[in-house]
Amino acid sequence: MEKTPKIVRKSVNRPPTPDVAENQEKEPTRQELINIELIESGEKERLMELLRERLIECGWKDEMKALCRAFIKKKGRNNVTVDDLVHVMTPKGRASVPDSVKAELLQRIRTFLVSAAP
């Protein structure tokens, strides 16, 4: 009597069937709507320029530059990529933005939203 080889089928990982609602256009979130309004009005660029000025004035930019140089010196110039710098410096940079700069920008955004409200 001949033995038939057992056929082993591997399971296929298929994505779940999408709901009908997912196929329809999604409404933009409130944050997305605000971002669109900031861009279209030109306010986002003005806020970015204000942020650049404030970070230079308070010495944040020089502090970040010094941290980058120290990191590069420690690791060796040929052993550091831009991605390495971004990965290491981003959390430090965000955490070291002065509260006064954050508060000023937040106030400017609030003022813009009030003035842009219908």
N, C-alpha and C positions, 0 to 999 in steps of 0.2 A: 504494500500500500504506500503510495507516494504522498509525502507531506506537502501541503500547499503553503508557500511562504506567506506569512502574515504581512499585510500591507499596513504600514503605519502612516497615518495622515497627520500632518502638522496643522495646528490651528492657524487660521489666518486672522491677523489683527486688523480688523476693519474699524474705521472711525464710526462713531454712533450715527445713526440716521438723523439728519438735521430736522429740527422742528420747522413747521411751515413759517412760524414767526421769524426764525433766524434768516430765512431767505428774503424777507422783506427788508426794505430800507430801515436801518436803525436811526432813531432820533439822536441827534448830537447831544452830548451831555452838557450840563450847565457850564462846566469848565471849558469844554470845546467851544461853546458859543462865546464865552468871554474872550478866549484866546483869539478867535476869529475877529471879534470886534476890536481888540487891541491892535491886531496886525493891520486891519483895513483902515483904521483911523490914523495909523502911524505912531500911536502912543507906545507901542511895544518898543520900537526903536528909540524913542525918547527916554523911556525907562532904562533901557540897556545902557544908553550913553550916560545917564545920571549914575547908574550903578558903577560903571567904569571910573567915572570921576571920583566918586566917594571912596572906592576901594584904593585908588591911588593916593588920595588925600590922607587917608587914615594909616597908610603904610602897609596895607594888606598885600598889595601886589609885590612889594619888595620882600616882605616876609615869605611869600610863596616862592619867589625866585630863589631866595637863600635856601629854603628847604629843598627845592629841586636840585640846586647845585650840591648841597651836602649829600643828598641821596645818590647822585651820580658819582660823586667822589668816593663814597663808601663802596658802591657796587662796581665801579670801574666804568669808564666812559663807553667802552665797547660792549659792555654787558647789560646795558639799559636800553629799552625801547620806549617809544612814546607811550605805548599802551601800559608799560610798567609804571611810568610816571603818572599817567592819568589814574590808574588803579590805586596807587598809593596816596597821591595828593588830593584827589577829589574829596574824600571824607574829611581830611584835615582842613582843606580850604573852606568847605561848607561850614564846618564847626567853628571856624575862626572869623567868620564875617561878623563885624560888630553889631550888637543889637540895635544900635542907633541907626545904622544903615538899613537894616531889615525893617525897622519901624517906619522910617521915612518912605521906603518903597511901598510898604503896605498901605500907608496913608495916601500916597499918590494913586495907587490902584483903586482904593475905596472912593476917592474923590472922582476919579474917572468913571467908575461904575454908576455913581449917583448922577453925574452929569449926562451919562449916556443912556440912562433909564428912560423909557418912553413916558 
